[in-house]
Amino acid sequence: MKYFREDSRTAHAAKAEAQRLAFAPIAFQTSRLLLNSGILAAIRASGRLGLTLEAVAAKTKLPRYGVKVLLESGLGTGLFCLNDDRYTMAKLGHFILNDPMFRVNADFVHDVCFRGLYDLEKSVRNGIPAGLKTLGRWKTVYAGLSALSPKAQQSWFNFDHHYSDRAFPAALPLVFALPPKKLLDVGGNTGKWAVQCAQYNPQVQITIADLPRQLTFARKTIRQHKLQNRVAVYPIDVLAKSQPFPQGYDAIWMSQFLDCFGEEQIIAVLRRAARAMKKDATLYILEPFWDRQANETAANCLQQISLYFTCIANGSSQMYHSADLIRCLTQSGLKVVEEHDHVGEYHTLLKCRKV
Ligand SMILES: C[S@@+](CC[C@H](N)C(=O)[O-])C[C@H]1O[C@@H](n2cnc3c(N)ncnc32)[C@H](O)[C@@H]1O
């Protein structure tokens, strides 16, 4: 891959970056609050003229002291400029205010990860999601998705959907180039992919396989779209060998699914899928691999998201390098027959067959 090969920073820039990192959790919380309190919007609206501290406090109806420390923190982070006691918007403030991806990522980090990450070291040493207790008492986050607090649940779904929503429309023509009659969506979550498949191809029959509690969301989506005669559900914990893996499908779809598991579990799941596949069946895997990203920022986002899996989700999975997953496929009696990078923007679609 073309980046992460050399250290291109000057020593001066590296020294400065180290201090930014030391205070990054504070700058993160401040930036969110500047956004959510309306301070960023008020300053943006003031244009080139800018606003004084007193004007910001008056417009947002917040105490002067609180606004003062927030503004000065944002100034240090680079969200604003300050001239003649007036704050104006800098480019960084503009993107925090207007880029939906900032809100999606920052809400996920705040509502799902932030408190739990305090216990990262315990997770790393013991291979357990030590921070999950800050959300609820489950073995993995997947067991508790349907019981998360409304705020954490909203942020989790917004995060998950933000990325797969971009990839699904681009993946549809690739999957339906040779239209499957029966498609199994493993880890189908709220049913978004199943609905898009049913709308894209009027013949295809879809089954969503997911954990029993999680299927409540899929059932709701199926009813809302009146697709009961085209989309079925199949409750399963794919890690439980006693629960039969569904058979007889032309295509099996796994989107942002295998990253929920450690490598040994991935191999176990893929072997089960391979055994359930007919000779000519196709397995499609849609994943955002960090080594296949168009730039370092996208790769870095995925590398950081891995720590959510370490500390919150299950203690053993991550956002993978493509070679990790391809190795698991090979060890499971499967081979990649086609690869498509930048599906949507960040995903790779692996089309696989039995060896
Ligand atoms: C990150 S979501 C991906 C959702 C969807 N496929 C997408 O691309 O947006 C992972 C899904 O896998 C399901 N899942 C996790 N562990 C599972 C297991 N052991 N058995 C079955 N489903 C599981 C979760 O409930 C969730 O719906």
The ligand as a Tripos MOL2 file, in Angstrom:
@<TRIPOS>MOLECULE
LIG
   27    29     1     0     0
SMALL
NO_CHARGES

@<TRIPOS>ATOM
      1 C1        -22.1340   -4.3330   12.1370 C.3       1 LIG1
      2 S1        -23.6940   -5.0670   11.9110 S.3       1 LIG1
      3 C2        -23.7900   -5.1270   10.1380 C.3       1 LIG1
      4 C3        -25.1780   -4.9070    9.6440 C.3       1 LIG1
      5 C4        -25.4320   -4.9130    8.1650 C.3       1 LIG1
      6 N1        -25.0760   -6.1690    7.5320 N.3       1 LIG1
      7 C5        -24.7650   -3.7350    7.4690 C.2       1 LIG1
      8 O1        -23.9510   -3.9520    6.5720 O.co2     1 LIG1
      9 O2        -25.0690   -2.5890    7.8320 O.co2     1 LIG1
     10 C6        -23.4220   -6.7440   12.3600 C.3       1 LIG1
     11 C7        -24.6620   -7.6000   12.4340 C.3       1 LIG1
     12 O3        -24.2610   -8.9430   12.7460 O.3       1 LIG1
     13 C8        -25.1010   -9.4620   13.7350 C.3       1 LIG1
     14 N2        -24.3710  -10.4750   14.5200 N.ar      1 LIG1
     15 C9        -23.3210  -10.2650   15.3470 C.ar      1 LIG1
     16 N3        -22.9480  -11.4230   15.9140 N.ar      1 LIG1
     17 C10       -23.7670  -12.3840   15.4220 C.ar      1 LIG1
     18 C11       -23.8710  -13.7840   15.6320 C.ar      1 LIG1
     19 N4        -23.0590  -14.4100   16.4780 N.pl3     1 LIG1
     20 N5        -24.8210  -14.4710   14.9570 N.ar      1 LIG1
     21 C12       -25.6430  -13.8210   14.0920 C.ar      1 LIG1
     22 N6        -25.5940  -12.4990   13.8530 N.ar      1 LIG1
     23 C13       -24.6740  -11.7850   14.5180 C.ar      1 LIG1
     24 C14       -25.4860   -8.2580   14.5780 C.3       1 LIG1
     25 O4        -26.6660   -8.4940   15.3310 O.3       1 LIG1
     26 C15       -25.6440   -7.1760   13.5090 C.3       1 LIG1
     27 O5        -26.9410   -7.1580   12.9960 O.3       1 LIG1
@<TRIPOS>BOND
     1     1     2 1
     2     2     3 1
     3     2    10 1
     4     3     4 1
     5     4     5 1
     6     5     6 1
     7     5     7 1
     8     7     8 2
     9     7     9 1
    10    10    11 1
    11    11    12 1
    12    11    26 1
    13    12    13 1
    14    13    14 1
    15    13    24 1
    16    14    15 ar
    17    14    23 ar
    18    15    16 ar
    19    16    17 ar
    20    17    18 ar
    21    17    23 ar
    22    18    19 1
    23    18    20 ar
    24    20    21 ar
    25    21    22 ar
    26    22    23 ar
    27    24    25 1
    28    24    26 1
    29    26    27 1
@<TRIPOS>SUBSTRUCTURE
     1 LIG1         1 GROUP 0 **** ****
